[in-house]
Amino acid sequence: MYRSTRRAVVASLLVSSVVCGGAVALAPAAGAAVPAASCTVTPGPNDTYVTITGEGFTGPRKLNDGESTVDLAIGPDGTFRVQRFQKNVDYTVLAVNEDQNFIFVNCKRVGSAATPKPQNPQNTTPVQPGSRRDIAQGRAAGAQAGAAAAKKSCTTEPVADKSGQQHSDAYWKAWTQAANRAFNQVCKGS
């Protein structure tokens, strides 16, 4: 009697292990789950707006800023990008359907990529009007403008455009001298 009971138990264990093994083989692996969704908020230049980007989402989705909710256009690759003028609020991406992964995702604030670090630290201080640096900048800009004007035509001399720039008289004097010198050198050489 024990033998027949033992055979029945062993047989049922074998059958159940095959059935469960097949079910486990058909189920997706835990590592192959839907990739994590993320959302970031980046300040725009001059801190006038924010850019909100996200990835890993399935549509449809909505963006909530604590007061209002708007539809998001999710791309086929699961990404979105929008600009908003509400800068000091917490943004959240919401699911529209109950069966969607990631019912809500809070957006994380990141620093602005638009503020580059200065390449040359000595040029970060403002130029004093009439200083050597001011005059040198006038010479450099004038030489460039004079050469450019000569390449266009040797009949029209360079003229300084002082409308949108605040520079000292020394700057403009150096600019004019360098522009005329560069203009004459290029035009005499051709």
Rosetta constraint file for C-alpha pairs under 8 A:
AtomPair CA 1 CA 5 HARMONIC 6.37 0.50
AtomPair CA 2 CA 6 HARMONIC 5.93 0.50
AtomPair CA 3 CA 7 HARMONIC 6.11 0.50
AtomPair CA 4 CA 8 HARMONIC 6.18 0.50
AtomPair CA 5 CA 9 HARMONIC 6.18 0.50
AtomPair CA 6 CA 10 HARMONIC 6.09 0.50
AtomPair CA 7 CA 11 HARMONIC 5.90 0.50
AtomPair CA 8 CA 12 HARMONIC 6.04 0.50
AtomPair CA 9 CA 13 HARMONIC 6.14 0.50
AtomPair CA 10 CA 14 HARMONIC 6.18 0.50
AtomPair CA 11 CA 15 HARMONIC 6.20 0.50
AtomPair CA 12 CA 16 HARMONIC 6.03 0.50
AtomPair CA 13 CA 17 HARMONIC 5.98 0.50
AtomPair CA 14 CA 18 HARMONIC 6.25 0.50
AtomPair CA 15 CA 19 HARMONIC 6.21 0.50
AtomPair CA 16 CA 20 HARMONIC 5.89 0.50
AtomPair CA 17 CA 21 HARMONIC 5.63 0.50
AtomPair CA 18 CA 22 HARMONIC 6.10 0.50
AtomPair CA 19 CA 23 HARMONIC 6.31 0.50
AtomPair CA 20 CA 24 HARMONIC 6.05 0.50
AtomPair CA 21 CA 25 HARMONIC 6.09 0.50
AtomPair CA 22 CA 26 HARMONIC 6.24 0.50
AtomPair CA 23 CA 27 HARMONIC 6.32 0.50
AtomPair CA 28 CA 32 HARMONIC 6.38 0.50
AtomPair CA 28 CA 33 HARMONIC 7.20 0.50
AtomPair CA 29 CA 33 HARMONIC 6.95 0.50
AtomPair CA 34 CA 101 HARMONIC 7.83 0.50
AtomPair CA 35 CA 56 HARMONIC 6.06 0.50
AtomPair CA 36 CA 56 HARMONIC 6.01 0.50
AtomPair CA 37 CA 54 HARMONIC 7.26 0.50
AtomPair CA 37 CA 55 HARMONIC 5.62 0.50
AtomPair CA 37 CA 56 HARMONIC 4.19 0.50
AtomPair CA 37 CA 57 HARMONIC 5.71 0.50
AtomPair CA 37 CA 102 HARMONIC 7.08 0.50
AtomPair CA 37 CA 105 HARMONIC 7.31 0.50
AtomPair CA 38 CA 54 HARMONIC 5.49 0.50
AtomPair CA 38 CA 55 HARMONIC 5.60 0.50
AtomPair CA 38 CA 56 HARMONIC 6.62 0.50
AtomPair CA 38 CA 105 HARMONIC 6.86 0.50
AtomPair CA 38 CA 107 HARMONIC 7.08 0.50
AtomPair CA 39 CA 52 HARMONIC 7.02 0.50
AtomPair CA 39 CA 53 HARMONIC 5.65 0.50
AtomPair CA 39 CA 54 HARMONIC 4.15 0.50
AtomPair CA 39 CA 55 HARMONIC 6.69 0.50
AtomPair CA 39 CA 93 HARMONIC 7.69 0.50
AtomPair CA 39 CA 105 HARMONIC 7.08 0.50
AtomPair CA 39 CA 106 HARMONIC 6.92 0.50
AtomPair CA 39 CA 107 HARMONIC 4.51 0.50
AtomPair CA 39 CA 108 HARMONIC 6.22 0.50
AtomPair CA 40 CA 52 HARMONIC 5.66 0.50
AtomPair CA 40 CA 53 HARMONIC 5.46 0.50
AtomPair CA 40 CA 54 HARMONIC 6.38 0.50
AtomPair CA 40 CA 107 HARMONIC 5.02 0.50
AtomPair CA 40 CA 108 HARMONIC 4.72 0.50
AtomPair CA 40 CA 109 HARMONIC 5.72 0.50
AtomPair CA 40 CA 110 HARMONIC 6.64 0.50
AtomPair CA 41 CA 50 HARMONIC 6.31 0.50
AtomPair CA 41 CA 51 HARMONIC 5.71 0.50
AtomPair CA 41 CA 52 HARMONIC 4.56 0.50
AtomPair CA 41 CA 53 HARMONIC 6.70 0.50
AtomPair CA 41 CA 91 HARMONIC 7.97 0.50
AtomPair CA 41 CA 107 HARMONIC 6.34 0.50
AtomPair CA 41 CA 108 HARMONIC 5.95 0.50
AtomPair CA 41 CA 109 HARMONIC 4.68 0.50
AtomPair CA 41 CA 110 HARMONIC 6.06 0.50
AtomPair CA 42 CA 50 HARMONIC 5.45 0.50
AtomPair CA 42 CA 51 HARMONIC 5.18 0.50
AtomPair CA 42 CA 52 HARMONIC 6.43 0.50
AtomPair CA 42 CA 109 HARMONIC 6.23 0.50
AtomPair CA 42 CA 110 HARMONIC 5.38 0.50
AtomPair CA 42 CA 111 HARMONIC 6.17 0.50
AtomPair CA 42 CA 112 HARMONIC 5.73 0.50
AtomPair CA 42 CA 113 HARMONIC 7.95 0.50
AtomPair CA 43 CA 47 HARMONIC 5.65 0.50
AtomPair CA 43 CA 48 HARMONIC 7.69 0.50
AtomPair CA 43 CA 49 HARMONIC 6.16 0.50
AtomPair CA 43 CA 50 HARMONIC 4.36 0.50
AtomPair CA 43 CA 51 HARMONIC 6.30 0.50
AtomPair CA 43 CA 87 HARMONIC 7.58 0.50
AtomPair CA 43 CA 110 HARMONIC 7.78 0.50
AtomPair CA 43 CA 111 HARMONIC 6.91 0.50
AtomPair CA 43 CA 112 HARMONIC 5.32 0.50
AtomPair CA 44 CA 48 HARMONIC 6.21 0.50
AtomPair CA 44 CA 49 HARMONIC 5.27 0.50
AtomPair CA 44 CA 50 HARMONIC 5.19 0.50
AtomPair CA 44 CA 51 HARMONIC 6.52 0.50
AtomPair CA 44 CA 112 HARMONIC 6.78 0.50
AtomPair CA 44 CA 114 HARMONIC 7.10 0.50
AtomPair CA 45 CA 49 HARMONIC 7.74 0.50
AtomPair CA 45 CA 112 HARMONIC 7.76 0.50
AtomPair CA 45 CA 114 HARMONIC 5.91 0.50
AtomPair CA 45 CA 115 HARMONIC 7.66 0.50
AtomPair CA 48 CA 85 HARMONIC 6.81 0.50
AtomPair CA 48 CA 87 HARMONIC 7.83 0.50
AtomPair CA 49 CA 83 HARMONIC 6.76 0.50
AtomPair CA 49 CA 84 HARMONIC 5.76 0.50
AtomPair CA 49 CA 85 HARMONIC 4.45 0.50
AtomPair CA 49 CA 86 HARMONIC 6.88 0.50
AtomPair CA 49 CA 87 HARMONIC 6.07 0.50
AtomPair CA 50 CA 83 HARMONIC 5.63 0.50
AtomPair CA 50 CA 84 HARMONIC 5.48 0.50
AtomPair CA 50 CA 85 HARMONIC 6.28 0.50
AtomPair CA 50 CA 86 HARMONIC 7.39 0.50
AtomPair CA 50 CA 87 HARMONIC 5.91 0.50
AtomPair CA 51 CA 81 HARMONIC 6.96 0.50
AtomPair CA 51 CA 82 HARMONIC 5.76 0.50
AtomPair CA 51 CA 83 HARMONIC 4.44 0.50
AtomPair CA 51 CA 84 HARMONIC 6.53 0.50
AtomPair CA 52 CA 80 HARMONIC 7.99 0.50
AtomPair CA 52 CA 81 HARMONIC 5.62 0.50
AtomPair CA 52 CA 82 HARMONIC 5.27 0.50
AtomPair CA 52 CA 83 HARMONIC 6.08 0.50
AtomPair CA 52 CA 84 HARMONIC 7.63 0.50
AtomPair CA 53 CA 79 HARMONIC 7.26 0.50
AtomPair CA 53 CA 80 HARMONIC 5.53 0.50
AtomPair CA 53 CA 81 HARMONIC 4.38 0.50
AtomPair CA 53 CA 82 HARMONIC 6.59 0.50
AtomPair CA 54 CA 78 HARMONIC 7.92 0.50
AtomPair CA 54 CA 79 HARMONIC 5.29 0.50
AtomPair CA 54 CA 80 HARMONIC 5.27 0.50
AtomPair CA 54 CA 81 HARMONIC 6.67 0.50
AtomPair CA 55 CA 77 HARMONIC 7.93 0.50
AtomPair CA 55 CA 78 HARMONIC 5.41 0.50
AtomPair CA 55 CA 79 HARMONIC 4.20 0.50
AtomPair CA 55 CA 80 HARMONIC 6.68 0.50
AtomPair CA 56 CA 77 HARMONIC 7.73 0.50
AtomPair CA 56 CA 78 HARMONIC 4.94 0.50
AtomPair CA 56 CA 79 HARMONIC 6.41 0.50
AtomPair CA 57 CA 74 HARMONIC 7.15 0.50
AtomPair CA 57 CA 78 HARMONIC 4.65 0.50
AtomPair CA 57 CA 79 HARMONIC 6.51 0.50
AtomPair CA 58 CA 74 HARMONIC 6.90 0.50
AtomPair CA 58 CA 78 HARMONIC 5.74 0.50
AtomPair CA 58 CA 100 HARMONIC 7.34 0.50
AtomPair CA 58 CA 101 HARMONIC 7.96 0.50
AtomPair CA 59 CA 73 HARMONIC 7.54 0.50
AtomPair CA 59 CA 74 HARMONIC 5.52 0.50
AtomPair CA 59 CA 78 HARMONIC 7.68 0.50
AtomPair CA 59 CA 95 HARMONIC 7.92 0.50
AtomPair CA 60 CA 71 HARMONIC 7.73 0.50
AtomPair CA 60 CA 72 HARMONIC 7.16 0.50
AtomPair CA 60 CA 73 HARMONIC 7.54 0.50
AtomPair CA 60 CA 74 HARMONIC 6.96 0.50
AtomPair CA 60 CA 95 HARMONIC 6.87 0.50
AtomPair CA 60 CA 96 HARMONIC 5.92 0.50
AtomPair CA 60 CA 97 HARMONIC 7.62 0.50
AtomPair CA 61 CA 71 HARMONIC 6.17 0.50
AtomPair CA 61 CA 72 HARMONIC 5.46 0.50
AtomPair CA 61 CA 73 HARMONIC 7.55 0.50
AtomPair CA 61 CA 74 HARMONIC 7.27 0.50
AtomPair CA 61 CA 93 HARMONIC 6.71 0.50
AtomPair CA 61 CA 94 HARMONIC 5.69 0.50
AtomPair CA 61 CA 95 HARMONIC 5.01 0.50
AtomPair CA 61 CA 96 HARMONIC 5.55 0.50
AtomPair CA 62 CA 69 HARMONIC 6.28 0.50
AtomPair CA 62 CA 70 HARMONIC 5.41 0.50
AtomPair CA 62 CA 71 HARMONIC 4.40 0.50
AtomPair CA 62 CA 72 HARMONIC 5.19 0.50
AtomPair CA 62 CA 93 HARMONIC 5.75 0.50
AtomPair CA 62 CA 94 HARMONIC 5.12 0.50
AtomPair CA 62 CA 95 HARMONIC 6.58 0.50
AtomPair CA 62 CA 96 HARMONIC 6.91 0.50
AtomPair CA 63 CA 69 HARMONIC 5.45 0.50
AtomPair CA 63 CA 70 HARMONIC 5.32 0.50
AtomPair CA 63 CA 71 HARMONIC 6.29 0.50
AtomPair CA 63 CA 72 HARMONIC 6.31 0.50
AtomPair CA 63 CA 91 HARMONIC 6.86 0.50
AtomPair CA 63 CA 92 HARMONIC 5.82 0.50
AtomPair CA 63 CA 93 HARMONIC 4.71 0.50
AtomPair CA 63 CA 94 HARMONIC 6.20 0.50
AtomPair CA 64 CA 68 HARMONIC 5.77 0.50
AtomPair CA 64 CA 69 HARMONIC 4.38 0.50
AtomPair CA 64 CA 70 HARMONIC 6.67 0.50
AtomPair CA 64 CA 91 HARMONIC 5.66 0.50
AtomPair CA 64 CA 92 HARMONIC 5.17 0.50
AtomPair CA 64 CA 93 HARMONIC 6.32 0.50
AtomPair CA 64 CA 94 HARMONIC 7.16 0.50
AtomPair CA 65 CA 69 HARMONIC 6.71 0.50
AtomPair CA 65 CA 89 HARMONIC 6.15 0.50
AtomPair CA 65 CA 90 HARMONIC 5.86 0.50
AtomPair CA 65 CA 91 HARMONIC 4.66 0.50
AtomPair CA 65 CA 92 HARMONIC 6.57 0.50
AtomPair CA 66 CA 89 HARMONIC 7.24 0.50
AtomPair CA 66 CA 90 HARMONIC 6.92 0.50
AtomPair CA 66 CA 91 HARMONIC 7.20 0.50
AtomPair CA 72 CA 80 HARMONIC 7.22 0.50
AtomPair CA 73 CA 80 HARMONIC 6.31 0.50
AtomPair CA 74 CA 78 HARMONIC 5.79 0.50
AtomPair CA 74 CA 79 HARMONIC 5.60 0.50
AtomPair CA 74 CA 80 HARMONIC 5.14 0.50
AtomPair CA 75 CA 79 HARMONIC 5.29 0.50
AtomPair CA 75 CA 80 HARMONIC 6.17 0.50
AtomPair CA 90 CA 106 HARMONIC 7.61 0.50
AtomPair CA 90 CA 107 HARMONIC 7.10 0.50
AtomPair CA 91 CA 106 HARMONIC 6.24 0.50
AtomPair CA 91 CA 107 HARMONIC 5.44 0.50
AtomPair CA 92 CA 104 HARMONIC 6.58 0.50
AtomPair CA 92 CA 105 HARMONIC 5.58 0.50
AtomPair CA 92 CA 106 HARMONIC 4.42 0.50
AtomPair CA 92 CA 107 HARMONIC 5.61 0.50
AtomPair CA 93 CA 104 HARMONIC 5.48 0.50
AtomPair CA 93 CA 105 HARMONIC 5.14 0.50
AtomPair CA 93 CA 106 HARMONIC 6.44 0.50
AtomPair CA 93 CA 107 HARMONIC 7.31 0.50
AtomPair CA 94 CA 103 HARMONIC 5.90 0.50
AtomPair CA 94 CA 104 HARMONIC 4.50 0.50
AtomPair CA 94 CA 105 HARMONIC 6.70 0.50
AtomPair CA 95 CA 100 HARMONIC 6.39 0.50
AtomPair CA 95 CA 101 HARMONIC 7.87 0.50
AtomPair CA 95 CA 102 HARMONIC 7.08 0.50
AtomPair CA 95 CA 103 HARMONIC 4.88 0.50
AtomPair CA 95 CA 104 HARMONIC 6.13 0.50
AtomPair CA 96 CA 100 HARMONIC 7.76 0.50
AtomPair CA 98 CA 103 HARMONIC 7.42 0.50
AtomPair CA 118 CA 124 HARMONIC 7.12 0.50
AtomPair CA 120 CA 124 HARMONIC 7.33 0.50
AtomPair CA 127 CA 131 HARMONIC 7.30 0.50
AtomPair CA 127 CA 133 HARMONIC 6.59 0.50
AtomPair CA 127 CA 134 HARMONIC 5.99 0.50
AtomPair CA 128 CA 133 HARMONIC 7.70 0.50
AtomPair CA 128 CA 134 HARMONIC 6.58 0.50
AtomPair CA 129 CA 134 HARMONIC 6.02 0.50
AtomPair CA 129 CA 167 HARMONIC 6.81 0.50
AtomPair CA 129 CA 168 HARMONIC 5.22 0.50
AtomPair CA 129 CA 170 HARMONIC 7.70 0.50
AtomPair CA 129 CA 171 HARMONIC 7.73 0.50
AtomPair CA 130 CA 134 HARMONIC 5.76 0.50
AtomPair CA 130 CA 135 HARMONIC 6.43 0.50
AtomPair CA 130 CA 168 HARMONIC 5.98 0.50
AtomPair CA 130 CA 169 HARMONIC 7.36 0.50
AtomPair CA 130 CA 170 HARMONIC 5.32 0.50
AtomPair CA 130 CA 171 HARMONIC 6.67 0.50
AtomPair CA 131 CA 135 HARMONIC 6.32 0.50
AtomPair CA 132 CA 136 HARMONIC 6.01 0.50
AtomPair CA 133 CA 137 HARMONIC 6.09 0.50
AtomPair CA 134 CA 138 HARMONIC 6.30 0.50
AtomPair CA 134 CA 168 HARMONIC 7.84 0.50
AtomPair CA 134 CA 170 HARMONIC 7.64 0.50
AtomPair CA 134 CA 171 HARMONIC 5.77 0.50
AtomPair CA 135 CA 139 HARMONIC 6.24 0.50
AtomPair CA 135 CA 170 HARMONIC 6.06 0.50
AtomPair CA 135 CA 171 HARMONIC 4.73 0.50
AtomPair CA 135 CA 174 HARMONIC 5.85 0.50
AtomPair CA 135 CA 175 HARMONIC 7.89 0.50
AtomPair CA 136 CA 140 HARMONIC 6.19 0.50
AtomPair CA 136 CA 171 HARMONIC 7.78 0.50
AtomPair CA 136 CA 174 HARMONIC 7.59 0.50
AtomPair CA 137 CA 141 HARMONIC 6.11 0.50
AtomPair CA 137 CA 171 HARMONIC 7.22 0.50
AtomPair CA 138 CA 142 HARMONIC 5.93 0.50
AtomPair CA 138 CA 171 HARMONIC 4.64 0.50
AtomPair CA 138 CA 172 HARMONIC 6.22 0.50
AtomPair CA 138 CA 173 HARMONIC 7.75 0.50
AtomPair CA 138 CA 174 HARMONIC 5.29 0.50
AtomPair CA 138 CA 175 HARMONIC 4.41 0.50
AtomPair CA 139 CA 143 HARMONIC 6.02 0.50
AtomPair CA 139 CA 171 HARMONIC 7.54 0.50
AtomPair CA 139 CA 174 HARMONIC 5.05 0.50
AtomPair CA 139 CA 175 HARMONIC 4.78 0.50
AtomPair CA 139 CA 176 HARMONIC 7.89 0.50
AtomPair CA 139 CA 177 HARMONIC 7.47 0.50
AtomPair CA 139 CA 178 HARMONIC 5.22 0.50
AtomPair CA 139 CA 179 HARMONIC 7.62 0.50
AtomPair CA 140 CA 144 HARMONIC 6.31 0.50
AtomPair CA 140 CA 175 HARMONIC 7.37 0.50
AtomPair CA 140 CA 178 HARMONIC 7.41 0.50
AtomPair CA 141 CA 145 HARMONIC 6.16 0.50
AtomPair CA 141 CA 175 HARMONIC 6.35 0.50
AtomPair CA 141 CA 179 HARMONIC 7.89 0.50
AtomPair CA 142 CA 146 HARMONIC 5.94 0.50
AtomPair CA 142 CA 174 HARMONIC 7.34 0.50
AtomPair CA 142 CA 175 HARMONIC 4.11 0.50
AtomPair CA 142 CA 176 HARMONIC 6.09 0.50
AtomPair CA 142 CA 177 HARMONIC 7.40 0.50
AtomPair CA 142 CA 178 HARMONIC 5.00 0.50
AtomPair CA 142 CA 179 HARMONIC 4.19 0.50
AtomPair CA 142 CA 180 HARMONIC 7.94 0.50
AtomPair CA 143 CA 147 HARMONIC 6.18 0.50
AtomPair CA 143 CA 175 HARMONIC 7.25 0.50
AtomPair CA 143 CA 178 HARMONIC 4.81 0.50
AtomPair CA 143 CA 179 HARMONIC 4.59 0.50
AtomPair CA 143 CA 180 HARMONIC 7.81 0.50
AtomPair CA 143 CA 181 HARMONIC 7.35 0.50
AtomPair CA 143 CA 182 HARMONIC 5.32 0.50
AtomPair CA 143 CA 183 HARMONIC 7.85 0.50
AtomPair CA 144 CA 148 HARMONIC 6.19 0.50
AtomPair CA 144 CA 179 HARMONIC 7.10 0.50
AtomPair CA 144 CA 182 HARMONIC 7.66 0.50
AtomPair CA 145 CA 149 HARMONIC 6.09 0.50
AtomPair CA 145 CA 158 HARMONIC 6.71 0.50
AtomPair CA 145 CA 179 HARMONIC 5.98 0.50
AtomPair CA 146 CA 150 HARMONIC 6.20 0.50
AtomPair CA 146 CA 157 HARMONIC 7.53 0.50
AtomPair CA 146 CA 158 HARMONIC 5.57 0.50
AtomPair CA 146 CA 178 HARMONIC 7.27 0.50
AtomPair CA 146 CA 179 HARMONIC 3.98 0.50
AtomPair CA 146 CA 180 HARMONIC 6.07 0.50
AtomPair CA 146 CA 181 HARMONIC 7.43 0.50
AtomPair CA 146 CA 182 HARMONIC 5.10 0.50
AtomPair CA 146 CA 183 HARMONIC 4.52 0.50
AtomPair CA 147 CA 151 HARMONIC 6.26 0.50
AtomPair CA 147 CA 179 HARMONIC 7.22 0.50
AtomPair CA 147 CA 182 HARMONIC 5.31 0.50
AtomPair CA 147 CA 183 HARMONIC 5.26 0.50
AtomPair CA 147 CA 186 HARMONIC 6.42 0.50
AtomPair CA 148 CA 152 HARMONIC 6.53 0.50
AtomPair CA 149 CA 153 HARMONIC 6.33 0.50
AtomPair CA 149 CA 154 HARMONIC 7.45 0.50
AtomPair CA 149 CA 156 HARMONIC 7.24 0.50
AtomPair CA 149 CA 157 HARMONIC 6.67 0.50
AtomPair CA 149 CA 158 HARMONIC 5.65 0.50
AtomPair CA 149 CA 183 HARMONIC 6.86 0.50
AtomPair CA 150 CA 154 HARMONIC 4.95 0.50
AtomPair CA 150 CA 156 HARMONIC 7.66 0.50
AtomPair CA 150 CA 157 HARMONIC 7.32 0.50
AtomPair CA 150 CA 158 HARMONIC 7.92 0.50
AtomPair CA 150 CA 183 HARMONIC 5.20 0.50
AtomPair CA 150 CA 184 HARMONIC 7.81 0.50
AtomPair CA 150 CA 186 HARMONIC 6.15 0.50
AtomPair CA 150 CA 187 HARMONIC 6.00 0.50
AtomPair CA 151 CA 186 HARMONIC 7.48 0.50
AtomPair CA 151 CA 187 HARMONIC 7.97 0.50
AtomPair CA 154 CA 183 HARMONIC 7.69 0.50
AtomPair CA 154 CA 187 HARMONIC 5.65 0.50
AtomPair CA 157 CA 180 HARMONIC 7.36 0.50
AtomPair CA 157 CA 183 HARMONIC 7.03 0.50
AtomPair CA 158 CA 179 HARMONIC 6.57 0.50
AtomPair CA 158 CA 180 HARMONIC 7.14 0.50
AtomPair CA 158 CA 183 HARMONIC 7.45 0.50
AtomPair CA 159 CA 176 HARMONIC 7.92 0.50
AtomPair CA 160 CA 172 HARMONIC 7.89 0.50
AtomPair CA 160 CA 175 HARMONIC 7.85 0.50
AtomPair CA 160 CA 176 HARMONIC 7.33 0.50
AtomPair CA 162 CA 166 HARMONIC 7.59 0.50
AtomPair CA 167 CA 171 HARMONIC 6.11 0.50
AtomPair CA 167 CA 172 HARMONIC 7.06 0.50
AtomPair CA 168 CA 172 HARMONIC 6.59 0.50
AtomPair CA 169 CA 173 HARMONIC 6.09 0.50
AtomPair CA 170 CA 174 HARMONIC 6.15 0.50
AtomPair CA 171 CA 175 HARMONIC 6.03 0.50
AtomPair CA 172 CA 176 HARMONIC 6.06 0.50
AtomPair CA 173 CA 177 HARMONIC 6.31 0.50
AtomPair CA 174 CA 178 HARMONIC 6.11 0.50
AtomPair CA 175 CA 179 HARMONIC 5.94 0.50
AtomPair CA 176 CA 180 HARMONIC 6.10 0.50
AtomPair CA 177 CA 181 HARMONIC 6.15 0.50
AtomPair CA 178 CA 182 HARMONIC 6.07 0.50
AtomPair CA 179 CA 183 HARMONIC 5.97 0.50
AtomPair CA 180 CA 184 HARMONIC 6.08 0.50
AtomPair CA 181 CA 185 HARMONIC 6.20 0.50
AtomPair CA 182 CA 186 HARMONIC 6.21 0.50
AtomPair CA 183 CA 187 HARMONIC 6.11 0.50
AtomPair CA 184 CA 188 HARMONIC 5.87 0.50
AtomPair CA 185 CA 189 HARMONIC 6.08 0.50
AtomPair CA 186 CA 190 HARMONIC 6.51 0.50
